[in-house]
Amino acid sequence: MKQKAFKEQVFKLLFRAEFNTREELLEQLPLYFDAGDLTVSGEDRGKIEERLCAIMDRMPEIDAQVASRLKNWKPERIGKVELAVIRMTVYELQNSPGTPVGIVINDAVELAKKYGQDGAGQFVNGVLASFVPGDKEGQP
């Protein structure tokens, strides 16, 4: 599975986490993968589930980091799509050091534009820019 497709599947499941408990979401995974509109190998499915669980494990920490970087914006005002994209990308920025930061952020902006409201791409880009090492706001 290509990296962009992988990220899109993780994003879609992470978005669902806003509306379900962790247990409910994990129970729904077989239905998600077996719905018929998605063909995912067993290996890719395992990687998607692993990344999803890793992000959910760190959500409180990631959310606190995001909240500390918002200027004139309250965390609870962030749209669910944008929040899922930001959480996924912050996790990737902090745990996949070999991937170029520009590519990681660009992929996030594309997802936000595809699934989010008008201006979602710009908002996500602005928040994620504060996580780039060497940024004036400090490092994560």
OpenMM code with the backbone's topology and positions (N, CA, C; nanometers):
from openmm import Vec3, app, unit

residues = "MET LYS GLN LYS ALA PHE LYS GLU GLN VAL PHE LYS LEU LEU PHE ARG ALA GLU PHE ASN THR ARG GLU GLU LEU LEU GLU GLN LEU PRO LEU TYR PHE ASP ALA GLY ASP LEU THR VAL SER GLY GLU ASP ARG GLY LYS ILE GLU GLU ARG LEU CYS ALA ILE MET ASP ARG MET PRO GLU ILE ASP ALA GLN VAL ALA SER ARG LEU LYS ASN TRP LYS PRO GLU ARG ILE GLY LYS VAL GLU LEU ALA VAL ILE ARG MET THR VAL TYR GLU LEU GLN ASN SER PRO GLY THR PRO VAL GLY ILE VAL ILE ASN ASP ALA VAL GLU LEU ALA LYS LYS TYR GLY GLN ASP GLY ALA GLY GLN PHE VAL ASN GLY VAL LEU ALA SER PHE VAL PRO GLY ASP LYS GLU GLY GLN PRO".split()
positions = [
    Vec3(0.0857, -0.1183, 0.0000),
    Vec3(0.0000, 0.0000, 0.0000),
    Vec3(0.0893, 0.1233, 0.0000),
    Vec3(0.0550, 0.2172, -0.0840),
    Vec3(0.1310, 0.3416, -0.0903),
    Vec3(0.1105, 0.4218, 0.0383),
    Vec3(0.2088, 0.5047, 0.0684),
    Vec3(0.2077, 0.5801, 0.1937),
    Vec3(0.0853, 0.6717, 0.2052),
    Vec3(0.0472, 0.7375, 0.0962),
    Vec3(-0.0690, 0.8274, 0.1022),
    Vec3(-0.1970, 0.7503, 0.1310),
    Vec3(-0.2123, 0.6331, 0.0694),
    Vec3(-0.3307, 0.5502, 0.0938),
    Vec3(-0.3313, 0.5008, 0.2382),
    Vec3(-0.2134, 0.4645, 0.2882),
    Vec3(-0.2003, 0.4210, 0.4275),
    Vec3(-0.2464, 0.5323, 0.5213),
    Vec3(-0.1965, 0.6528, 0.4988),
    Vec3(-0.2328, 0.7663, 0.5846),
    Vec3(-0.3814, 0.7961, 0.5777),
    Vec3(-0.4386, 0.7837, 0.4597),
    Vec3(-0.5809, 0.8120, 0.4453),
    Vec3(-0.6649, 0.7126, 0.5258),
    Vec3(-0.6241, 0.5870, 0.5267),
    Vec3(-0.6985, 0.4869, 0.6041),
    Vec3(-0.6828, 0.5110, 0.7536),
    Vec3(-0.5633, 0.5450, 0.7974),
    Vec3(-0.5421, 0.5763, 0.9389),
    Vec3(-0.6260, 0.6983, 0.9764),
    Vec3(-0.6250, 0.7996, 0.8913),
    Vec3(-0.7047, 0.9200, 0.9171),
    Vec3(-0.8524, 0.8855, 0.9321),
    Vec3(-0.9065, 0.8078, 0.8396),
    Vec3(-1.0496, 0.7742, 0.8435),
    Vec3(-1.0859, 0.7034, 0.9735),
    Vec3(-0.9999, 0.6140, 1.0173),
    Vec3(-1.0278, 0.5431, 1.1422),
    Vec3(-1.0099, 0.6350, 1.2630),
    Vec3(-0.9097, 0.7196, 1.2581),
    Vec3(-0.8872, 0.8140, 1.3675),
    Vec3(-1.0036, 0.9132, 1.3786),
    Vec3(-1.0595, 0.9512, 1.2659),
    Vec3(-1.1780, 1.0373, 1.2663),
    Vec3(-1.2923, 0.9680, 1.3388),
    Vec3(-1.3099, 0.8403, 1.3163),
    Vec3(-1.4149, 0.7633, 1.3834),
    Vec3(-1.3947, 0.7591, 1.5349),
    Vec3(-1.2709, 0.7727, 1.5789),
    Vec3(-1.2410, 0.7687, 1.7226),
    Vec3(-1.3095, 0.8827, 1.7970),
    Vec3(-1.3459, 0.9888, 1.7258),
    Vec3(-1.4160, 1.1010, 1.7889),
    Vec3(-1.5594, 1.0659, 1.8258),
    Vec3(-1.6128, 0.9608, 1.7664),
    Vec3(-1.7536, 0.9283, 1.7830),
    Vec3(-1.7764, 0.7932, 1.8509),
    Vec3(-1.6682, 0.7247, 1.8853),
    Vec3(-1.6773, 0.5923, 1.9463),
    Vec3(-1.5743, 0.5802, 2.0569),
    Vec3(-1.6025, 0.4923, 2.1514),
    Vec3(-1.4999, 0.4607, 2.2502),
    Vec3(-1.3922, 0.3783, 2.1807),
    Vec3(-1.2799, 0.3662, 2.2440),
    Vec3(-1.1713, 0.2851, 2.1877),
    Vec3(-1.2190, 0.1417, 2.1633),
    Vec3(-1.2903, 0.0875, 2.2602),
    Vec3(-1.3384, -0.0506, 2.2493),
    Vec3(-1.4343, -0.0657, 2.1309),
    Vec3(-1.5258, 0.0296, 2.1170),
    Vec3(-1.6205, 0.0244, 2.0050),
    Vec3(-1.5478, 0.0334, 1.8712),
    Vec3(-1.4512, 0.1228, 1.8643),
    Vec3(-1.3765, 0.1393, 1.7404),
    Vec3(-1.3014, 0.0114, 1.7040),
    Vec3(-1.2375, -0.0490, 1.8020),
    Vec3(-1.1632, -0.1721, 1.7757),
    Vec3(-1.2566, -0.2862, 1.7346),
    Vec3(-1.3775, -0.2872, 1.7891),
    Vec3(-1.4763, -0.3878, 1.7492),
    Vec3(-1.5233, -0.3655, 1.6053),
    Vec3(-1.5230, -0.2400, 1.5608),
    Vec3(-1.5698, -0.2063, 1.4272),
    Vec3(-1.4643, -0.2290, 1.3185),
    Vec3(-1.3392, -0.2477, 1.3556),
    Vec3(-1.2334, -0.2618, 1.2560),
    Vec3(-1.2591, -0.3729, 1.1542),
    Vec3(-1.3008, -0.4925, 1.1966),
    Vec3(-1.3280, -0.5956, 1.0952),
    Vec3(-1.4353, -0.5523, 0.9954),
    Vec3(-1.5382, -0.4834, 1.0423),
    Vec3(-1.6432, -0.4354, 0.9530),
    Vec3(-1.5876, -0.3312, 0.8557),
    Vec3(-1.5023, -0.2452, 0.9060),
    Vec3(-1.4419, -0.1415, 0.8223),
    Vec3(-1.3610, -0.2052, 0.7092),
    Vec3(-1.2783, -0.3012, 0.7450),
    Vec3(-1.1904, -0.3616, 0.6444),
    Vec3(-1.2640, -0.4592, 0.5525),
    Vec3(-1.3722, -0.5167, 0.5982),
    Vec3(-1.4438, -0.6168, 0.5187),
    Vec3(-1.5672, -0.5603, 0.4488),
    Vec3(-1.5834, -0.4289, 0.4465),
    Vec3(-1.7031, -0.3670, 0.3893),
    Vec3(-1.7148, -0.3877, 0.2384),
    Vec3(-1.6055, -0.4199, 0.1727),
    Vec3(-1.6112, -0.4465, 0.0297),
    Vec3(-1.5630, -0.3333, -0.0578),
    Vec3(-1.5564, -0.2112, -0.0061),
    Vec3(-1.5109, -0.0992, -0.0879),
    Vec3(-1.3619, -0.0698, -0.0684),
    Vec3(-1.2959, -0.1545, 0.0068),
    Vec3(-1.1553, -0.1351, 0.0384),
    Vec3(-1.0843, -0.2691, 0.0320),
    Vec3(-0.9755, -0.2739, -0.0427),
    Vec3(-0.8962, -0.3957, -0.0490),
    Vec3(-0.7631, -0.3681, 0.0200),
    Vec3(-0.7426, -0.4350, 0.1308),
    Vec3(-0.6220, -0.4143, 0.2102),
    Vec3(-0.5632, -0.5508, 0.2435),
    Vec3(-0.4336, -0.5650, 0.2214),
    Vec3(-0.3688, -0.6917, 0.2558),
    Vec3(-0.3657, -0.7077, 0.4071),
    Vec3(-0.3469, -0.8293, 0.4513),
    Vec3(-0.3377, -0.8556, 0.5948),
    Vec3(-0.2239, -0.7789, 0.6592),
    Vec3(-0.1129, -0.7695, 0.5879),
    Vec3(0.0033, -0.6960, 0.6397),
    Vec3(-0.0290, -0.5473, 0.6545),
    Vec3(-0.0912, -0.4891, 0.5518),
    Vec3(-0.1271, -0.3471, 0.5579),
    Vec3(-0.2312, -0.3208, 0.6663),
    Vec3(-0.3251, -0.4116, 0.6779),
    Vec3(-0.4276, -0.3983, 0.7823),
    Vec3(-0.3617, -0.3944, 0.9200),
    Vec3(-0.2664, -0.4827, 0.9422),
    Vec3(-0.1951, -0.4843, 1.0692),
    Vec3(-0.1215, -0.3545, 1.0953),
    Vec3(-0.0587, -0.2995, 0.9908),
    Vec3(0.0141, -0.1727, 1.0052),
    Vec3(-0.0813, -0.0576, 1.0351),
    Vec3(-0.1968, -0.0568, 0.9684),
    Vec3(-0.2966, 0.0482, 0.9921),
    Vec3(-0.3469, 0.0412, 1.1361),
    Vec3(-0.3824, -0.0785, 1.1814),
    Vec3(-0.4314, -0.0955, 1.3182),
    Vec3(-0.3241, -0.0573, 1.4200),
    Vec3(-0.2006, -0.0948, 1.3926),
    Vec3(-0.0895, -0.0626, 1.4829),
    Vec3(-0.0717, 0.0882, 1.4951),
    Vec3(-0.0736, 0.1591, 1.3823),
    Vec3(-0.0576, 0.3051, 1.3849),
    Vec3(-0.1757, 0.3708, 1.4548),
    Vec3(-0.2967, 0.3241, 1.4261),
    Vec3(-0.4157, 0.3778, 1.4898),
    Vec3(-0.4060, 0.3665, 1.6418),
    Vec3(-0.3723, 0.2487, 1.6896),
    Vec3(-0.3628, 0.2261, 1.8346),
    Vec3(-0.2515, 0.3098, 1.8959),
    Vec3(-0.1391, 0.3233, 1.8252),
    Vec3(-0.0280, 0.4035, 1.8768),
    Vec3(-0.0690, 0.5501, 1.8910),
    Vec3(-0.1417, 0.6012, 1.7932),
    Vec3(-0.1874, 0.7404, 1.8001),
    Vec3(-0.2891, 0.7568, 1.9130),
    Vec3(-0.3834, 0.6646, 1.9229),
    Vec3(-0.4846, 0.6750, 2.0289),
    Vec3(-0.4199, 0.6671, 2.1669),
    Vec3(-0.3155, 0.5876, 2.1820),
    Vec3(-0.2448, 0.5781, 2.3096),
    Vec3(-0.1835, 0.7124, 2.3493),
    Vec3(-0.1423, 0.7896, 2.2490),
    Vec3(-0.0736, 0.9162, 2.2756),
    Vec3(-0.1630, 1.0390, 2.2585),
    Vec3(-0.2922, 1.0179, 2.2338),
    Vec3(-0.3806, 1.1328, 2.2070),
    Vec3(-0.3797, 1.2395, 2.3165),
    Vec3(-0.3872, 1.2041, 2.4441),
    Vec3(-0.3853, 1.3105, 2.5448),
    Vec3(-0.2574, 1.3959, 2.5370),
    Vec3(-0.1456, 1.3314, 2.5162),
    Vec3(-0.0184, 1.4030, 2.5046),
    Vec3(-0.0162, 1.4898, 2.3782),
    Vec3(-0.0587, 1.4337, 2.2669),
    Vec3(-0.0620, 1.5082, 2.1409),
    Vec3(-0.1572, 1.6268, 2.1519),
    Vec3(-0.2745, 1.6038, 2.2099),
    Vec3(-0.3728, 1.7116, 2.2249),
    Vec3(-0.3171, 1.8249, 2.3117),
    Vec3(-0.2447, 1.7905, 2.4151),
    Vec3(-0.1850, 1.8932, 2.5010),
    Vec3(-0.0802, 1.9733, 2.4237),
    Vec3(-0.0018, 1.9062, 2.3414),
    Vec3(0.0987, 1.9762, 2.2600),
    Vec3(0.0311, 2.0696, 2.1597),
    Vec3(-0.0751, 2.0225, 2.0977),
    Vec3(-0.1483, 2.1054, 2.0014),
    Vec3(-0.2077, 2.2267, 2.0728),
    Vec3(-0.2727, 2.2044, 2.1851),
    Vec3(-0.3357, 2.3142, 2.2593),
    Vec3(-0.2340, 2.4209, 2.2981),
    Vec3(-0.1132, 2.3789, 2.3333),
    Vec3(-0.0110, 2.4751, 2.3748),
    Vec3(0.0413, 2.5596, 2.2590),
    Vec3(0.0156, 2.5175, 2.1368),
    Vec3(0.0646, 2.5897, 2.0195),
    Vec3(-0.0415, 2.6755, 1.9511),
    Vec3(-0.1652, 2.6632, 1.9937),
    Vec3(-0.2722, 2.7403, 1.9309),
    Vec3(-0.2681, 2.8848, 1.9797),
    Vec3(-0.2839, 2.9764, 1.8871),
    Vec3(-0.2871, 3.1187, 1.9225),
    Vec3(-0.4259, 3.1717, 1.8893),
    Vec3(-0.4885, 3.2316, 1.9861),
    Vec3(-0.6224, 3.2889, 1.9681),
    Vec3(-0.7227, 3.1856, 1.9163),
    Vec3(-0.7082, 3.0645, 1.9619),
    Vec3(-0.7943, 2.9550, 1.9154),
    Vec3(-0.8057, 2.8550, 2.0290),
    Vec3(-0.9253, 2.8070, 2.0529),
    Vec3(-0.9452, 2.7077, 2.1576),
    Vec3(-0.9476, 2.5687, 2.0946),
    Vec3(-0.8853, 2.4713, 2.1582),
    Vec3(-0.8797, 2.3357, 2.1019),
    Vec3(-1.0169, 2.2771, 2.0695),
    Vec3(-1.1157, 2.3072, 2.1506),
    Vec3(-1.2483, 2.2500, 2.1272),
    Vec3(-1.3154, 2.3063, 2.0017),
    Vec3(-1.2615, 2.4117, 1.9445),
    Vec3(-1.3161, 2.4693, 1.8213),
    Vec3(-1.2608, 2.4032, 1.6959),
    Vec3(-1.1584, 2.3210, 1.7107),
    Vec3(-1.0998, 2.2552, 1.5939),
    Vec3(-1.1995, 2.1526, 1.5405),
    Vec3(-1.2218, 2.1555, 1.4106),
    Vec3(-1.3115, 2.0590, 1.3476),
    Vec3(-1.2588, 1.9172, 1.3642),
    Vec3(-1.3481, 1.8215, 1.3644),
    Vec3(-1.3099, 1.6807, 1.3858),
    Vec3(-1.2160, 1.6304, 1.2765),
    Vec3(-1.2391, 1.6713, 1.1532),
    Vec3(-1.1509, 1.6306, 1.0430),
    Vec3(-1.0116, 1.6867, 1.0659),
    Vec3(-1.0049, 1.8156, 1.0911),
    Vec3(-0.8758, 1.8809, 1.1101),
    Vec3(-0.8024, 1.8225, 1.2301),
    Vec3(-0.8754, 1.7958, 1.3370),
    Vec3(-0.8139, 1.7393, 1.4570),
    Vec3(-0.7553, 1.6011, 1.4295),
    Vec3(-0.8288, 1.5189, 1.3572),
    Vec3(-0.7777, 1.3848, 1.3243),
    Vec3(-0.6514, 1.3946, 1.2391),
    Vec3(-0.6517, 1.4842, 1.1414),
    Vec3(-0.5335, 1.5021, 1.0559),
    Vec3(-0.4157, 1.5513, 1.1385),
    Vec3(-0.4395, 1.6484, 1.2253),
    Vec3(-0.3316, 1.7039, 1.3081),
    Vec3(-0.2761, 1.5974, 1.4016),
    Vec3(-0.3618, 1.5224, 1.4688),
    Vec3(-0.3148, 1.4180, 1.5608),
    Vec3(-0.2272, 1.3162, 1.4872),
    Vec3(-0.2761, 1.2703, 1.3733),
    Vec3(-0.2030, 1.1705, 1.2967),
    Vec3(-0.0665, 1.2248, 1.2533),
    Vec3(-0.0642, 1.3490, 1.2102),
    Vec3(0.0588, 1.4065, 1.1579),
    Vec3(0.1582, 1.4398, 1.2682),
    Vec3(0.1102, 1.4889, 1.3802),
    Vec3(0.2011, 1.5147, 1.4929),
    Vec3(0.2675, 1.3841, 1.5345),
    Vec3(0.1880, 1.2784, 1.5423),
    Vec3(0.2456, 1.1479, 1.5763),
    Vec3(0.3539, 1.1108, 1.4754),
    Vec3(0.3249, 1.1267, 1.3480),
    Vec3(0.4232, 1.0908, 1.2450),
    Vec3(0.5486, 1.1773, 1.2539),
    Vec3(0.5315, 1.3060, 1.2740),
    Vec3(0.6471, 1.3949, 1.2858),
    Vec3(0.7381, 1.3542, 1.4018),
    Vec3(0.6780, 1.3077, 1.5088),
    Vec3(0.7557, 1.2738, 1.6275),
    Vec3(0.8080, 1.1304, 1.6278),
    Vec3(0.7538, 1.0456, 1.5408),
    Vec3(0.7908, 0.9047, 1.5468),
    Vec3(0.8432, 0.8470, 1.4159),
    Vec3(0.8529, 0.9266, 1.3127),
    Vec3(0.9070, 0.8808, 1.1841),
    Vec3(1.0107, 0.9816, 1.1363),
    Vec3(1.1251, 0.9865, 1.2051),
    Vec3(1.2236, 1.0902, 1.1748),
    Vec3(1.2854, 1.0812, 1.0350),
    Vec3(1.2768, 0.9671, 0.9682),
    Vec3(1.3370, 0.9535, 0.8362),
    Vec3(1.2549, 1.0139, 0.7243),
    Vec3(1.1297, 1.0440, 0.7510),
    Vec3(1.0420, 1.0986, 0.6479),
    Vec3(1.0589, 1.2505, 0.6424),
    Vec3(1.0800, 1.3063, 0.5226),
    Vec3(1.0953, 1.4524, 0.5118),
    Vec3(0.9734, 1.5266, 0.5656),
    Vec3(0.9990, 1.6258, 0.6491),
    Vec3(0.8930, 1.7013, 0.7152),
    Vec3(0.7991, 1.7649, 0.6132),
    Vec3(0.8540, 1.8185, 0.5057),
    Vec3(0.7713, 1.8834, 0.4043),
    Vec3(0.6704, 1.7883, 0.3428),
    Vec3(0.7107, 1.6656, 0.3190),
    Vec3(0.6209, 1.5659, 0.2617),
    Vec3(0.5123, 1.5292, 0.3615),
    Vec3(0.5504, 1.5108, 0.4868),
    Vec3(0.4541, 1.4755, 0.5922),
    Vec3(0.3474, 1.5840, 0.6042),
    Vec3(0.3895, 1.7082, 0.6097),
    Vec3(0.2940, 1.8184, 0.6240),
    Vec3(0.2107, 1.8348, 0.4976),
    Vec3(0.2714, 1.8211, 0.3811),
    Vec3(0.1959, 1.8314, 0.2563),
    Vec3(0.0868, 1.7250, 0.2486),
    Vec3(0.1191, 1.6028, 0.2865),
    Vec3(0.0181, 1.4959, 0.2877),
    Vec3(-0.0978, 1.5321, 0.3805),
    Vec3(-0.0662, 1.5906, 0.4947),
    Vec3(-0.1691, 1.6304, 0.5909),
    Vec3(-0.2580, 1.7402, 0.5334),
    Vec3(-0.1964, 1.8376, 0.4700),
    Vec3(-0.2721, 1.9477, 0.4105),
    Vec3(-0.3654, 1.8947, 0.3017),
    Vec3(-0.3175, 1.8014, 0.2217),
    Vec3(-0.4016, 1.7415, 0.1165),
    Vec3(-0.5224, 1.6695, 0.1762),
    Vec3(-0.5004, 1.5945, 0.2834),
    Vec3(-0.6131, 1.5273, 0.3492),
    Vec3(-0.7128, 1.6284, 0.4055),
    Vec3(-0.6617, 1.7337, 0.4663),
    Vec3(-0.7497, 1.8359, 0.5231),
    Vec3(-0.8316, 1.9046, 0.4137),
    Vec3(-0.7691, 1.9317, 0.3013),
    Vec3(-0.8416, 1.9936, 0.1907),
    Vec3(-0.9476, 1.8988, 0.1348),
    Vec3(-0.9144, 1.7715, 0.1263),
    Vec3(-1.0064, 1.6729, 0.0690),
    Vec3(-1.1282, 1.6492, 0.1578),
    Vec3(-1.1075, 1.6404, 0.2883),
    Vec3(-1.2152, 1.6018, 0.3795),
    Vec3(-1.2673, 1.7146, 0.4686),
    Vec3(-1.1920, 1.8218, 0.4806),
    Vec3(-1.2293, 1.9276, 0.5736),
    Vec3(-1.3069, 2.0409, 0.5102),
    Vec3(-1.3323, 2.1411, 0.5897),
    Vec3(-1.4059, 2.2603, 0.5474),
    Vec3(-1.3125, 2.3512, 0.4669),
    Vec3(-1.3720, 2.4559, 0.4096),
    Vec3(-1.2902, 2.5559, 0.3416),
    Vec3(-1.1887, 2.6121, 0.4402),
    Vec3(-1.0673, 2.6238, 0.3979),
    Vec3(-0.9616, 2.6774, 0.4830),
    Vec3(-0.8961, 2.5741, 0.5723),
    Vec3(-0.9426, 2.4496, 0.5670),
    Vec3(-0.8871, 2.3463, 0.6546),
    Vec3(-0.7388, 2.3224, 0.6266),
    Vec3(-0.7020, 2.3240, 0.5000),
    Vec3(-0.5620, 2.3011, 0.4642),
    Vec3(-0.4702, 2.4059, 0.5241),
    Vec3(-0.5119, 2.5322, 0.5160),
    Vec3(-0.4305, 2.6405, 0.5718),
    Vec3(-0.4210, 2.6293, 0.7234),
    Vec3(-0.5331, 2.5980, 0.7866),
    Vec3(-0.5332, 2.5852, 0.9320),
    Vec3(-0.4395, 2.4730, 0.9758),
    Vec3(-0.4533, 2.3562, 0.9134),
    Vec3(-0.3689, 2.2410, 0.9476),
    Vec3(-0.2222, 2.2745, 0.9235),
    Vec3(-0.1934, 2.3388, 0.8122),
    Vec3(-0.0553, 2.3767, 0.7820),
    Vec3(0.0005, 2.4687, 0.8901),
    Vec3(-0.0789, 2.5660, 0.9321),
    Vec3(-0.0334, 2.6592, 1.0352),
    Vec3(-0.0049, 2.5912, 1.1680),
    Vec3(-0.0938, 2.5009, 1.2089),
    Vec3(-0.0729, 2.4301, 1.3356),
    Vec3(0.0504, 2.3407, 1.3253),
    Vec3(0.0606, 2.2661, 1.2165),
    Vec3(0.1725, 2.1717, 1.2028),
    Vec3(0.3066, 2.2423, 1.1886),
    Vec3(0.3071, 2.3613, 1.1315),
    Vec3(0.4322, 2.4359, 1.1179),
    Vec3(0.4964, 2.4613, 1.2537),
    Vec3(0.4144, 2.4728, 1.3573),
    Vec3(0.4695, 2.4973, 1.4915),
    Vec3(0.5388, 2.3737, 1.5489),
    Vec3(0.5240, 2.2592, 1.4837),
    Vec3(0.5892, 2.1364, 1.5289),
    Vec3(0.7205, 2.1097, 1.4564),
    Vec3(0.7537, 2.1947, 1.3611),
    Vec3(0.8754, 2.1751, 1.2844),
    Vec3(0.9953, 2.2140, 1.3701),
    Vec3(1.0941, 2.1245, 1.3797),
    Vec3(1.2135, 2.1593, 1.4588),
    Vec3(1.2749, 2.2898, 1.4139),
    Vec3(1.3123, 2.3709, 1.5112),
    Vec3(1.3725, 2.4996, 1.4823),
    Vec3(1.2697, 2.6108, 1.4708),
    Vec3(1.1417, 2.5783, 1.4818),
    Vec3(1.0371, 2.6790, 1.4766),
    Vec3(1.0522, 2.7713, 1.5965),
    Vec3(1.0161, 2.8957, 1.5808),
    Vec3(1.0303, 2.9948, 1.6878),
    Vec3(0.9510, 2.9596, 1.8127),
    Vec3(0.8443, 2.8814, 1.7949),
    Vec3(0.7610, 2.8465, 1.9108),
    Vec3(0.8245, 2.7366, 1.9965),
    Vec3(0.9303, 2.6771, 1.9470),
    Vec3(0.9936, 2.5696, 2.0226),
    Vec3(0.9616, 2.4351, 1.9616),
    Vec3(1.0252, 2.3359, 2.0122),
    Vec3(1.0089, 2.2027, 1.9598),
    Vec3(0.9151, 2.1219, 2.0468),
    Vec3(0.8553, 2.0178, 1.9858),
    Vec3(0.7614, 1.9335, 2.0621),
    Vec3(0.8277, 1.8638, 2.1784),
] * unit.nanometer
topology = app.Topology()
chain = topology.addChain("A")
for resn in residues:
    res = topology.addResidue(resn, chain)
    for name in ("N", "CA", "C"):
        topology.addAtom(name, app.Element.getBySymbol(name[0]), res)
